[in-house]
Amino acid sequence: MKKVVKFGGSSLASAKQFKKVGDIIRADKSRRFVVPSAPGKRNDKDEKVTDLLYQCYDAASDGKSYKKILEKIEERYMEIIDGLGLNLNLDHEFAAIEENFLKKAGRDYAASRGEYLNGMIMAEYLGYEFIDAASVIFFDADGSFEAELTDQELGERLEHVENAVIPGFYGSRHDGTIKTFSRGGSDVTGSIVAKAIHADMYENWTDVSGFLVADPRIIKNPEVIETITYRELRELAYMGASVLHEDAIFPVRKEGIPINIRNTNKPEDKGTLIVESTCRKPHYTITGIAGKKGFCSINIEKAMMNAEVGFGRKVLEVFEKYGISFEHMPSGIDTMTVFVHQSEFEEYEQSVIAGIHRAVEPDFVEMESDLALIAVVGRGMKATRGTAGRIFSALAHSRVNVKMIDQGSSELNIIIGVKNADFEEAIKAIYDIFIMTEV
């Protein structure tokens, strides 16, 4: 059995946390390949090493004073090394980093050094081989990830390696310059490594015990989701639920490799298992609730709209002209409503309205602002009658006015539109009716 284990910044923020990670890895011999993040915050007032590296690089490349920031970064790593009792000297590495900062090697290079140095410490601590991600993860000249080349090179490099540490977050272009994934990209690295070695499991260790049914800032101590499918996760992640970098799903999904979200501080918790599909019956009718504020709706009315070929295309072309993407588009016989991000729309609202009038000659156009969208997601909804009815009943009981409802043909999710002011209350009402009453 082969497992890839990725540890987030909070899991590696100090020597104390490193020791927890070491215990977790040593407790299971199948945890053979480790992907570390850069050290995160040790407390609320602390700074992430990646942020310090950005600050240091910006100062150095602008010819400003940077030494104190660099010393602060060195101290963070020395504290970890000393706390673990390691005989490891990073002076040469920091000298190279300083030199490259002054040569303006790029912000991607700067950010990547957090994972790079933590990877060296992790390899020394575990007695594993250290493999620089720049030598096995590749991007083209435009900065696009080269999945096939990486999969081939990484697979060949690790084929006869028993245990290895591969730093997360970065790779290299063919000219040797460093390129990073977007923030949180160590999740993606772990997924890429898991695919390349045909892992049996990809464990992603963080500071929560899995994916939660709802936002803990809204629901106190929400239930942990035991099993979730990739499709359900995509729906929830798109609507703002975040534990895993969403691009981390794709490499392992192609191979059918499950992802297990685990808590470094509570390793006894099973966490959440993310799978392609499952015959396991969900504990509740719904899997999760997520949402976002800050939308507005543009409602277009025109008699006999449904008989007018190309009506929808013409309307959306107006939004496209101004670079505005739409979120949802519920429609009726004579009505069509387009939901967009209010912040993107406000600057162009009058131009868009004028464009719609010219394009389709509507009878009436009306806008409504300060709206929120909530996604109720669950594979169990398909086999359960009355799900939408229960949602409406719960919201009515909580005096929440529903502005829109949209259900996909897959019956995997129901999208509800409410006023921003009703957002939290709506989520509480839905959670209560599906989770608290089904316990």
VMD Tcl script that draws the C-alpha trace (Angstrom):
set ca {
  {0.00 0.00 0.00}
  {1.25 3.48 -0.92}
  {0.05 6.75 0.56}
  {0.96 10.34 -0.23}
  {0.62 12.60 2.80}
  {0.45 16.37 2.50}
  {0.75 18.62 5.55}
  {-0.49 22.21 5.62}
  {1.26 25.26 7.04}
  {-0.42 25.12 10.45}
  {0.72 21.48 10.77}
  {4.35 22.53 10.26}
  {4.45 25.92 11.97}
  {6.78 24.88 14.81}
  {9.00 22.06 16.09}
  {6.12 20.91 18.30}
  {3.90 20.55 15.23}
  {6.70 18.83 13.29}
  {6.90 16.21 16.02}
  {3.15 15.52 15.69}
  {3.64 15.12 11.95}
  {6.58 12.79 12.49}
  {4.50 10.60 14.81}
  {1.69 10.45 12.23}
  {4.02 9.42 9.40}
  {5.87 6.82 11.48}
  {2.59 5.31 12.69}
  {1.86 3.98 9.18}
  {4.62 2.57 6.97}
  {2.49 3.09 3.87}
  {2.88 6.88 4.32}
  {5.89 6.84 2.03}
  {5.76 10.17 0.19}
  {5.46 13.47 2.06}
  {4.48 16.86 0.63}
  {5.09 19.74 3.09}
  {3.83 23.32 2.98}
  {5.79 26.31 4.30}
  {5.49 27.06 8.04}
  {2.18 28.76 8.81}
  {1.09 30.85 11.76}
  {1.94 29.64 15.28}
  {-0.75 31.94 16.72}
  {-3.21 34.60 15.57}
  {-0.63 37.39 15.78}
  {2.05 35.44 13.91}
  {2.93 35.70 10.21}
  {3.14 32.95 7.61}
  {6.64 32.35 6.26}
  {5.34 32.71 2.68}
  {4.12 36.24 3.49}
  {7.50 37.09 5.04}
  {9.27 35.81 1.93}
  {7.11 38.02 -0.30}
  {7.88 41.03 1.94}
  {11.59 40.28 1.94}
  {11.78 39.81 -1.83}
  {9.80 42.99 -2.57}
  {12.10 45.00 -0.31}
  {15.31 43.47 -1.72}
  {14.27 43.81 -5.36}
  {13.22 47.46 -4.77}
  {16.58 48.28 -3.17}
  {15.03 48.77 0.28}
  {16.12 47.38 3.64}
  {15.38 43.65 3.79}
  {17.92 42.17 6.24}
  {15.66 42.20 9.30}
  {12.91 40.36 7.45}
  {15.39 37.76 6.17}
  {16.73 37.29 9.72}
  {13.15 36.77 10.93}
  {12.68 34.02 8.34}
  {16.00 32.39 9.30}
  {14.97 32.46 12.97}
  {11.72 30.61 12.17}
  {13.61 27.76 10.56}
  {16.37 27.67 13.17}
  {13.71 27.41 15.88}
  {12.29 24.33 14.15}
  {15.73 22.76 13.53}
  {16.88 23.34 17.12}
  {13.54 22.14 18.52}
  {13.91 18.89 16.60}
  {17.55 18.48 17.62}
  {18.74 18.21 14.02}
  {22.30 18.67 12.78}
  {21.29 20.76 9.77}
  {22.83 24.04 8.62}
  {20.89 26.18 6.16}
  {23.42 29.06 5.92}
  {24.36 28.14 2.36}
  {20.69 28.01 1.34}
  {19.93 31.43 2.84}
  {23.00 32.93 1.17}
  {21.72 31.64 -2.18}
  {18.23 32.98 -1.46}
  {19.61 36.43 -0.60}
  {21.71 36.48 -3.76}
  {18.74 35.47 -5.93}
  {16.50 38.05 -4.27}
  {18.97 40.78 -5.16}
  {19.15 39.41 -8.72}
  {15.35 39.69 -8.88}
  {14.71 35.99 -9.46}
  {10.95 36.57 -9.21}
  {8.18 36.47 -6.60}
  {7.40 32.86 -7.48}
  {10.97 31.92 -6.60}
  {10.66 33.86 -3.34}
  {7.41 32.20 -2.31}
  {8.66 28.71 -3.19}
  {11.56 28.87 -0.74}
  {9.18 28.36 2.19}
  {8.24 24.87 1.00}
  {11.75 24.16 -0.26}
  {13.41 24.78 3.12}
  {10.66 23.02 5.06}
  {11.09 20.05 2.72}
  {14.80 19.88 3.53}
  {14.07 19.93 7.26}
  {11.34 17.30 6.90}
  {13.60 14.98 4.89}
  {16.37 15.31 7.48}
  {13.94 14.72 10.36}
  {12.38 11.61 8.81}
  {15.50 10.22 7.15}
  {13.71 10.37 3.76}
  {15.17 11.33 0.41}
  {14.67 15.00 -0.54}
  {13.50 15.66 -4.10}
  {13.33 19.28 -5.24}
  {9.93 19.84 -6.86}
  {11.61 22.00 -9.51}
  {13.25 18.86 -10.92}
  {10.01 16.88 -11.34}
  {7.08 19.29 -11.73}
  {6.98 21.32 -14.95}
  {5.30 24.37 -16.47}
  {5.53 25.64 -20.03}
  {6.79 29.10 -21.00}
  {3.31 30.57 -20.53}
  {3.10 29.20 -16.99}
  {0.60 26.43 -17.76}
  {1.09 23.20 -15.84}
  {2.40 20.35 -18.03}
  {0.48 17.41 -16.61}
  {1.66 14.62 -18.92}
  {5.36 15.50 -18.79}
  {5.23 15.90 -15.01}
  {3.40 12.60 -14.56}
  {5.99 10.76 -16.65}
  {9.08 12.38 -15.09}
  {7.78 12.18 -11.53}
  {6.65 8.56 -11.95}
  {10.08 7.53 -13.26}
  {11.90 9.49 -10.55}
  {9.91 7.91 -7.71}
  {9.55 4.41 -9.15}
  {12.46 2.95 -7.18}
  {12.36 5.36 -4.23}
  {11.12 3.90 -0.96}
  {10.46 7.17 0.88}
  {10.71 10.78 -0.25}
  {9.85 14.37 0.62}
  {8.69 16.54 -2.30}
  {8.01 20.20 -1.38}
  {4.59 21.50 -2.36}
  {3.42 24.61 -4.22}
  {6.02 24.96 -6.98}
  {7.78 23.52 -10.01}
  {9.87 24.97 -12.83}
  {9.72 26.14 -16.41}
  {12.05 24.56 -18.97}
  {14.51 27.45 -18.60}
  {14.85 26.58 -14.91}
  {12.89 29.53 -13.50}
  {10.56 28.72 -10.62}
  {6.79 28.76 -11.13}
  {4.23 28.32 -8.35}
  {0.65 27.14 -8.33}
  {-1.92 29.56 -6.92}
  {-1.95 30.05 -3.15}
  {-2.69 26.79 -1.36}
  {-1.10 24.90 -4.24}
  {0.65 22.35 -2.04}
  {-2.67 20.49 -2.15}
  {-2.21 20.26 -5.92}
  {1.36 18.97 -5.58}
  {0.16 16.18 -3.29}
  {-2.47 15.19 -5.82}
  {0.07 15.18 -8.67}
  {2.46 12.98 -6.68}
  {-0.39 10.60 -5.77}
  {-1.30 10.18 -9.44}
  {2.30 9.69 -10.54}
  {2.96 6.84 -8.09}
  {-0.53 5.31 -8.44}
  {-1.15 5.80 -4.72}
  {-3.86 3.93 -2.86}
  {-4.72 7.03 -0.82}
  {-3.91 10.74 -0.72}
  {-4.06 12.01 2.87}
  {-4.32 15.77 3.23}
  {-3.54 16.79 6.80}
  {-4.70 20.18 8.03}
  {-6.10 21.82 11.18}
  {-9.72 20.63 10.86}
  {-11.18 17.14 11.18}
  {-12.54 17.02 7.67}
  {-15.03 18.81 5.50}
  {-17.87 20.37 7.50}
  {-21.55 20.32 6.54}
  {-21.73 24.11 6.96}
  {-19.53 27.12 7.72}
  {-18.51 26.99 11.42}
  {-18.67 30.79 11.51}
  {-22.42 30.48 10.98}
  {-23.24 27.08 12.53}
  {-21.72 26.26 15.90}
  {-19.89 22.91 15.81}
  {-21.32 21.68 12.48}
  {-21.22 17.97 11.67}
  {-18.25 16.55 9.77}
  {-19.01 14.99 6.38}
  {-17.85 11.37 6.51}
  {-17.87 10.68 2.75}
  {-18.29 13.09 -0.14}
  {-17.99 12.61 -3.90}
  {-15.77 14.73 -6.12}
  {-18.88 16.19 -7.77}
  {-20.41 17.19 -4.45}
  {-17.13 18.72 -3.35}
  {-16.86 20.75 -6.57}
  {-20.34 22.15 -6.04}
  {-19.63 23.14 -2.43}
  {-16.14 24.50 -3.19}
  {-17.51 26.63 -6.01}
  {-19.92 28.23 -3.56}
  {-17.18 29.09 -1.10}
  {-16.62 26.03 1.09}
  {-12.85 25.64 1.37}
  {-10.65 22.96 2.91}
  {-8.88 21.75 -0.22}
  {-7.52 23.64 -3.26}
  {-10.15 22.84 -5.90}
  {-7.52 22.00 -8.58}
  {-6.26 19.20 -6.32}
  {-9.26 17.09 -7.28}
  {-8.47 16.60 -10.97}
  {-5.24 14.53 -10.97}
  {-6.50 11.96 -8.45}
  {-9.99 11.86 -9.90}
  {-8.59 10.55 -13.18}
  {-6.96 7.67 -11.30}
  {-9.81 6.97 -8.89}
  {-7.58 7.74 -5.90}
  {-9.54 8.77 -2.77}
  {-8.55 11.83 -0.75}
  {-8.74 11.72 3.05}
  {-8.91 15.08 4.85}
  {-7.39 14.61 8.33}
  {-6.58 16.72 11.39}
  {-2.92 16.84 12.47}
  {-3.97 17.85 15.99}
  {-6.57 15.04 16.24}
  {-5.06 12.15 14.28}
  {-7.55 9.72 15.82}
  {-10.42 11.41 13.91}
  {-11.32 9.66 10.66}
  {-11.84 12.91 8.78}
  {-13.61 13.15 5.42}
  {-13.15 10.68 2.58}
  {-13.46 12.21 -0.91}
  {-14.24 9.61 -3.59}
  {-15.31 9.32 -7.23}
  {-18.51 7.49 -6.31}
  {-19.78 5.41 -3.43}
  {-22.59 3.05 -2.51}
  {-22.36 4.24 1.09}
  {-25.70 5.73 2.05}
  {-25.23 9.32 3.25}
  {-25.97 9.91 6.92}
  {-28.23 12.82 6.04}
  {-30.35 13.72 3.01}
  {-27.93 16.55 2.21}
  {-24.16 16.44 2.18}
  {-23.39 20.10 2.73}
  {-24.51 23.73 2.57}
  {-22.39 26.58 1.23}
  {-23.01 30.03 -0.14}
  {-21.77 33.46 -1.13}
  {-23.03 37.01 -0.75}
  {-22.70 39.89 -3.17}
  {-24.83 39.08 -6.20}
  {-27.39 41.01 -8.17}
  {-30.08 39.85 -10.56}
  {-31.16 41.27 -13.89}
  {-34.71 40.18 -14.70}
  {-35.71 40.47 -18.37}
  {-39.35 40.16 -19.45}
  {-40.66 39.88 -23.00}
  {-43.89 38.41 -24.31}
  {-43.33 35.23 -26.38}
  {-39.66 35.16 -25.40}
  {-39.65 31.36 -25.58}
  {-40.51 31.45 -29.30}
  {-37.68 33.81 -30.18}
  {-34.70 31.78 -31.41}
  {-31.34 32.98 -30.02}
  {-32.84 35.18 -27.30}
  {-30.66 33.79 -24.50}
  {-27.51 33.94 -26.60}
  {-28.09 37.58 -27.51}
  {-28.58 38.53 -23.85}
  {-25.45 36.70 -22.69}
  {-23.38 38.24 -25.49}
  {-24.04 41.64 -23.90}
  {-22.58 40.43 -20.59}
  {-19.67 38.82 -22.44}
  {-18.89 42.12 -24.21}
  {-18.17 43.72 -20.84}
  {-16.29 40.73 -19.41}
  {-19.02 39.79 -16.93}
  {-19.58 36.11 -16.19}
  {-22.98 34.90 -15.02}
  {-23.59 32.58 -12.08}
  {-27.12 31.30 -12.69}
  {-29.83 31.87 -15.25}
  {-33.29 30.65 -14.20}
  {-36.00 31.32 -16.78}
  {-39.75 31.12 -17.40}
  {-41.94 31.35 -20.49}
  {-41.68 35.13 -20.76}
  {-38.89 35.84 -18.25}
  {-35.17 35.32 -17.98}
  {-33.07 36.22 -14.96}
  {-29.31 36.53 -14.95}
  {-27.40 36.41 -11.64}
  {-23.97 38.10 -11.63}
  {-21.38 39.26 -9.10}
  {-22.48 42.74 -8.04}
  {-18.89 44.02 -7.78}
  {-18.22 43.07 -11.41}
  {-21.52 44.41 -12.68}
  {-21.89 47.81 -11.00}
  {-19.35 49.61 -13.19}
  {-21.07 48.52 -16.41}
  {-24.69 48.25 -15.29}
  {-26.13 51.04 -17.47}
  {-24.14 49.94 -20.51}
  {-25.36 46.36 -20.05}
  {-28.99 47.44 -19.66}
  {-28.74 49.57 -22.80}
  {-27.08 46.68 -24.61}
  {-29.91 44.29 -23.62}
  {-32.50 46.75 -24.90}
  {-30.71 47.02 -28.24}
  {-30.11 43.27 -28.52}
  {-33.54 41.81 -27.70}
  {-35.98 44.75 -27.26}
  {-37.45 43.52 -23.94}
  {-40.77 44.73 -22.53}
  {-39.24 45.28 -19.12}
  {-35.85 45.04 -17.35}
  {-35.55 45.10 -13.57}
  {-32.50 44.80 -11.30}
  {-32.21 43.69 -7.69}
  {-29.02 44.04 -5.67}
  {-27.55 42.70 -2.42}
  {-28.46 39.07 -3.01}
  {-26.83 35.85 -1.74}
  {-26.77 32.41 -3.32}
  {-26.86 29.24 -1.21}
  {-26.12 25.76 -2.55}
  {-27.72 22.76 -0.85}
  {-25.74 19.78 -2.13}
  {-26.20 16.04 -1.69}
  {-26.30 12.78 -3.61}
  {-29.01 11.66 -1.18}
  {-31.47 14.26 -2.48}
  {-32.10 12.31 -5.67}
  {-33.62 9.40 -3.76}
  {-35.56 11.55 -1.30}
  {-38.94 13.05 -2.06}
  {-39.85 16.53 -0.87}
  {-36.35 17.98 -0.44}
  {-37.24 21.32 -2.06}
  {-40.45 21.42 -0.06}
  {-38.56 20.98 3.20}
  {-36.18 23.80 2.23}
  {-39.08 26.17 1.47}
  {-40.84 25.18 4.68}
  {-37.72 25.80 6.79}
  {-37.07 29.18 5.16}
  {-40.71 30.25 5.51}
  {-40.67 29.29 9.19}
  {-37.59 31.51 9.63}
  {-39.28 34.35 7.70}
  {-36.71 34.23 4.88}
  {-38.04 35.33 1.50}
  {-36.76 33.17 -1.40}
  {-35.77 35.26 -4.43}
  {-34.79 32.37 -6.70}
  {-34.57 28.59 -6.77}
  {-32.68 26.60 -9.39}
  {-32.25 22.81 -9.42}
  {-29.86 21.08 -11.80}
  {-30.97 18.07 -13.82}
  {-28.53 15.87 -11.91}
  {-30.56 16.54 -8.74}
  {-27.25 16.91 -6.96}
  {-27.82 20.47 -5.82}
  {-30.44 23.13 -5.29}
  {-29.44 26.80 -5.53}
  {-31.47 29.30 -3.52}
  {-31.31 33.08 -3.83}
  {-32.04 35.25 -0.77}
  {-31.23 38.77 0.39}
  {-27.73 39.28 1.83}
  {-29.34 40.18 5.16}
  {-31.05 36.76 5.30}
  {-27.96 34.73 4.35}
  {-26.92 33.44 7.78}
  {-30.49 32.86 8.93}
  {-31.24 30.86 5.78}
  {-28.23 28.58 6.28}
  {-29.17 28.00 9.92}
  {-32.74 27.12 8.92}
  {-31.61 24.64 6.25}
  {-29.05 23.07 8.60}
  {-31.66 22.66 11.34}
  {-34.25 20.99 9.11}
  {-31.83 18.52 7.47}
  {-29.20 17.87 10.13}
  {-30.63 18.59 13.57}
  {-34.00 16.95 12.84}
  {-32.41 13.90 11.16}
  {-29.95 13.11 13.96}
}
mol new
graphics top color blue
foreach p $ca { graphics top sphere $p radius 0.5 }
foreach p [lrange $ca 0 end-1] q [lrange $ca 1 end] { graphics top cylinder $p $q radius 0.2 }
display resetview
